[in-house]
Amino acid sequence: MATREVLAELAAQFQRQSDCAVLLESAGGVDVAKRVAAGEAVDVVVLAAKTIDDLIAAGRLSAASRADIVKSGIAVAVRAGAPVPDIGSAEALKRAVLQAATISYSTGPSGVYLVGLFERWDIYDQIKPRIVQAPPGVPVGCLVARGEVELGFQQLSELINLPGITLVGPMPPELQSITTFTGAVSCASGQTGAATALLAFLASPQSAAVIVRQGLQPA
């Protein structure tokens, strides 16, 4: 889901330039990985790099086609109009987490990282009753905008276009976790030429401006 907006825009550009139709479907990374692992028909898959590597090892994706596309960091959001906490340092962010009535993160790489961070801080058991994990495919920002969650963590690209929230900012540099999102062609694809061309376009310098505007960095 972190790449949904940028892939939609870039796929439309590729389609105009190549006359090759692109049907894009976005879903939570956990669900996508399960579907690909189960053999669902697909040409190109974009997921967190580790998940792509796991699917390559399982024989579902082509190792030769593997291409890093974007890098993504975690950001913090509150409901529009709510007080904006200080998250400018590790200690400030920890304090904001401890003070928040409810906290949310996703089932994706950012959520996995945050669980580890809270465990390292030795606060996970303390805040666990206040954690609301967003279901796969549901943006954390939507829960924040509806007032169901006070403090939300998710990839910046998933927060910047959502109404009803205030983007507090990225996590402090000393705590930031960068996820690389990678693409690969399915071993079962019947359109490997077009699929490879799409991946090359996504990873090309031509795509950089769109990637940055969508809150990501070229890989």
GUGULO-679328 format. One record per residue (C-alpha): residue number from 1; residue in three letters; x, y, z. Coordinates in Angstrom, 1 decimal, padded with zeros to 4 digits, m for minus. Example, Ala and Ser with C-alpha at 12.3 -4.5 7.8 and 13.67 -1.06 7.14 Angstrom:
REM residues 2
NODE   pos   code       xx       yy       zz
NODE     1    ala    012.3   m004.5    007.8
NODE     2    ser    013.7   m001.1    007.1
//
This chain:
REM residues 219
NODE   pos   code       xx       yy       zz
NODE     1    met    000.0    000.0    000.0
NODE     2    ala    002.9    002.4    000.5
NODE     3    thr    003.6    002.3   m003.2
NODE     4    arg   m000.1    002.5   m004.3
NODE     5    glu   m000.2    006.2   m005.3
NODE     6    val    003.2    006.3   m007.0
NODE     7    leu    002.7    003.1   m008.9
NODE     8    ala   m000.7    004.3   m010.1
NODE     9    glu    000.8    007.5   m011.5
NODE    10    leu    003.9    005.9   m013.0
NODE    11    ala    001.9    003.0   m014.5
NODE    12    ala   m000.4    005.6   m016.2
NODE    13    gln    002.7    007.3   m017.7
NODE    14    phe    004.2    004.0   m018.8
NODE    15    gln    000.9    003.1   m020.5
NODE    16    arg    000.8    006.4   m022.4
NODE    17    gln    004.4    006.0   m023.6
NODE    18    ser    004.3    002.3   m024.5
NODE    19    asp    000.7    001.6   m025.5
NODE    20    cys    000.9   m001.3   m023.1
NODE    21    ala   m002.2   m001.6   m020.9
NODE    22    val   m001.4   m001.9   m017.2
NODE    23    leu   m004.0   m003.2   m014.7
NODE    24    leu   m002.9   m002.2   m011.2
NODE    25    glu   m004.3   m003.8   m008.1
NODE    26    ser   m003.1   m002.6   m004.6
NODE    27    ala   m003.6   m004.6   m001.4
NODE    28    gly   m001.9   m005.1    001.9
NODE    29    gly    001.6   m006.5    001.6
NODE    30    val    000.8   m009.6    003.7
NODE    31    asp   m002.2   m010.4    001.5
NODE    32    val   m000.3   m009.9   m001.7
NODE    33    ala    002.5   m012.1   m000.6
NODE    34    lys    000.1   m014.9    000.3
NODE    35    arg   m001.7   m014.6   m003.1
NODE    36    val    001.5   m014.7   m005.1
NODE    37    ala    002.9   m017.6   m003.0
NODE    38    ala   m000.4   m019.5   m003.7
NODE    39    gly    000.2   m019.1   m007.4
NODE    40    glu   m002.2   m016.3   m008.4
NODE    41    ala   m001.7   m015.2   m012.0
NODE    42    val    000.2   m012.0   m012.1
NODE    43    asp    002.9   m010.4   m014.2
NODE    44    val    004.7   m007.9   m011.9
NODE    45    val    004.8   m007.8   m008.1
NODE    46    val    006.0   m004.9   m006.0
NODE    47    leu    006.6   m005.5   m002.2
NODE    48    ala    009.1   m004.9    000.5
NODE    49    ala    012.5   m006.2   m000.6
NODE    50    lys    012.7   m009.0    001.9
NODE    51    thr    009.3   m010.3    000.8
NODE    52    ile    010.3   m010.2   m002.8
NODE    53    asp    013.4   m012.2   m002.0
NODE    54    asp    011.4   m014.8   m000.1
NODE    55    leu    009.1   m015.2   m003.2
NODE    56    ile    012.1   m015.5   m005.4
NODE    57    ala    013.5   m018.2   m003.2
NODE    58    ala    010.1   m020.0   m003.3
NODE    59    gly    010.3   m020.0   m007.1
NODE    60    arg    007.4   m017.6   m007.7
NODE    61    leu    009.4   m014.6   m009.0
NODE    62    ser    012.3   m014.3   m011.4
NODE    63    ala    015.6   m013.4   m009.7
NODE    64    ala    017.0   m011.9   m012.9
NODE    65    ser    014.1   m009.4   m013.1
NODE    66    arg    014.5   m008.1   m009.5
NODE    67    ala    014.7   m004.3   m009.4
NODE    68    asp    014.7   m001.9   m006.4
NODE    69    ile    012.3    000.9   m007.0
NODE    70    val    011.7    003.2   m004.0
NODE    71    lys    012.8    003.7   m000.4
NODE    72    ser    010.3    004.7    002.2
NODE    73    gly    010.5    006.1    005.7
NODE    74    ile    008.0    006.1    008.6
NODE    75    ala    006.0    009.2    009.6
NODE    76    val    003.7    010.1    012.4
NODE    77    ala    000.2    011.6    012.2
NODE    78    val   m002.6    012.9    014.5
NODE    79    arg   m006.1    013.9    013.7
NODE    80    ala   m006.6    017.3    012.1
NODE    81    gly   m007.0    019.9    014.8
NODE    82    ala   m005.6    017.7    017.6
NODE    83    pro   m002.5    018.9    019.6
NODE    84    val    000.7    018.1    017.7
NODE    85    pro    003.2    016.3    019.9
NODE    86    asp    006.9    016.8    019.9
NODE    87    ile    008.7    014.0    018.0
NODE    88    gly    011.9    015.8    017.4
NODE    89    ser    014.1    013.3    019.3
NODE    90    ala    014.0    009.7    020.5
NODE    91    glu    013.1    010.7    024.0
NODE    92    ala    010.4    013.1    022.7
NODE    93    leu    008.8    010.4    020.6
NODE    94    lys    008.9    007.9    023.4
NODE    95    arg    007.2    010.4    025.6
NODE    96    ala    004.5    011.0    022.9
NODE    97    val    003.9    007.3    022.6
NODE    98    leu    003.5    006.8    026.4
NODE    99    gln    001.1    009.8    026.6
NODE   100    ala   m001.1    008.8    023.7
NODE   101    ala   m004.5    007.2    024.6
NODE   102    thr   m004.3    005.0    021.5
NODE   103    ile   m001.5    004.1    019.0
NODE   104    ser   m001.7    002.5    015.6
NODE   105    tyr    000.6    001.0    013.1
NODE   106    ser    000.2   m001.3    010.1
NODE   107    thr    000.8   m005.0    009.5
NODE   108    gly    003.6   m004.1    007.1
NODE   109    pro    007.3   m003.5    007.6
NODE   110    ser    006.8   m000.3    009.5
NODE   111    gly    004.6   m002.1    012.0
NODE   112    val    007.1   m004.9    012.5
NODE   113    tyr    009.8   m002.3    013.1
NODE   114    leu    007.7   m000.4    015.6
NODE   115    val    006.9   m003.5    017.7
NODE   116    gly    010.7   m004.1    017.9
NODE   117    leu    011.3   m000.4    018.9
NODE   118    phe    008.7   m000.5    021.6
NODE   119    glu    010.2   m003.7    022.9
NODE   120    arg    013.7   m002.2    023.0
NODE   121    trp    012.3    000.7    024.9
NODE   122    asp    010.7   m001.8    027.3
NODE   123    ile    007.3   m000.2    027.0
NODE   124    tyr    005.5   m002.7    024.7
NODE   125    asp    003.7   m004.5    027.5
NODE   126    gln    002.7   m001.2    029.0
NODE   127    ile    001.1    000.2    025.8
NODE   128    lys   m000.1   m003.0    024.3
NODE   129    pro   m003.7   m002.5    025.5
NODE   130    arg   m003.8    000.9    023.8
NODE   131    ile   m002.5   m000.4    020.4
NODE   132    val   m005.0   m000.6    017.5
NODE   133    gln   m003.3   m002.4    014.6
NODE   134    ala   m004.8   m001.4    011.3
NODE   135    pro   m006.1   m004.4    009.3
NODE   136    pro   m004.1   m005.2    006.0
NODE   137    gly   m005.0   m002.7    003.3
NODE   138    val   m006.5   m000.2    005.7
NODE   139    pro   m004.4    003.0    006.0
NODE   140    val   m003.5    003.9    009.6
NODE   141    gly   m004.3    007.5    008.7
NODE   142    cys   m008.0    006.6    008.1
NODE   143    leu   m008.3    005.4    011.7
NODE   144    val   m006.6    008.6    012.9
NODE   145    ala   m008.9    010.8    010.7
NODE   146    arg   m012.0    009.1    012.2
NODE   147    gly   m010.7    009.7    015.7
NODE   148    glu   m010.3    006.0    016.5
NODE   149    val   m006.6    006.5    017.1
NODE   150    glu   m004.7    009.3    018.6
NODE   151    leu   m001.2    008.7    017.3
NODE   152    gly   m000.6    006.9    014.0
NODE   153    phe    002.6    005.5    012.5
NODE   154    gln    002.9    004.5    008.8
NODE   155    gln    005.0    004.9    005.7
NODE   156    leu    005.1    008.6    004.8
NODE   157    ser    003.7    007.9    001.3
NODE   158    glu    000.6    006.4    002.8
NODE   159    leu   m000.1    009.5    005.0
NODE   160    ile    000.7    012.5    002.8
NODE   161    asn   m002.4    012.3    000.6
NODE   162    leu   m005.0    011.5    003.3
NODE   163    pro   m007.5    014.2    004.4
NODE   164    gly   m008.5    014.6    008.1
NODE   165    ile   m005.0    014.2    009.6
NODE   166    thr   m002.1    016.4    010.5
NODE   167    leu    001.3    015.0    009.4
NODE   168    val    003.5    015.6    012.5
NODE   169    gly    006.6    014.6    010.5
NODE   170    pro    009.0    011.7    009.9
NODE   171    met    010.4    009.8    012.8
NODE   172    pro    013.7    011.2    014.3
NODE   173    pro    016.7    010.3    012.2
NODE   174    glu    018.2    008.2    014.9
NODE   175    leu    015.1    006.0    014.9
NODE   176    gln    014.0    006.1    011.3
NODE   177    ser    013.6    002.8    009.5
NODE   178    ile    013.9    002.8    005.7
NODE   179    thr    012.1    000.1    003.7
NODE   180    thr    013.1   m000.6    000.2
NODE   181    phe    010.2   m001.6   m002.1
NODE   182    thr    011.3   m003.9   m004.9
NODE   183    gly    009.6   m005.3   m008.0
NODE   184    ala    010.0   m008.6   m009.8
NODE   185    val    008.4   m010.5   m012.7
NODE   186    ser    006.4   m013.6   m012.0
NODE   187    cys    007.8   m016.8   m013.2
NODE   188    ala    004.4   m017.7   m014.5
NODE   189    ser    004.0   m014.4   m016.5
NODE   190    gly    003.2   m014.8   m020.2
NODE   191    gln    004.2   m011.2   m020.8
NODE   192    thr    007.8   m011.1   m019.5
NODE   193    gly    008.9   m008.5   m022.1
NODE   194    ala    006.3   m006.0   m021.2
NODE   195    ala    006.7   m006.7   m017.5
NODE   196    thr    010.4   m006.2   m017.6
NODE   197    ala    010.0   m003.0   m019.5
NODE   198    leu    007.6   m001.7   m016.9
NODE   199    leu    010.0   m002.5   m014.1
NODE   200    ala    012.8   m000.8   m015.9
NODE   201    phe    010.6    002.3   m016.3
NODE   202    leu    009.7    002.3   m012.6
NODE   203    ala    013.3    002.2   m011.6
NODE   204    ser    014.6    004.7   m014.2
NODE   205    pro    015.7    008.3   m013.5
NODE   206    gln    012.6    009.4   m015.5
NODE   207    ser    010.4    008.3   m012.6
NODE   208    ala    012.4    010.1   m009.9
NODE   209    ala    010.3    013.3   m009.8
NODE   210    val    007.0    011.5   m009.3
NODE   211    ile    008.6    009.2   m006.6
NODE   212    val    009.8    012.2   m004.6
NODE   213    arg    006.5    014.1   m004.9
NODE   214    gln    004.7    011.0   m003.5
NODE   215    gly    006.9    011.1   m000.3
NODE   216    leu    009.4    008.4   m001.3
NODE   217    gln    013.0    008.3   m002.6
NODE   218    pro    014.3    006.6   m005.7
NODE   219    ala    016.1    003.4   m004.7
//
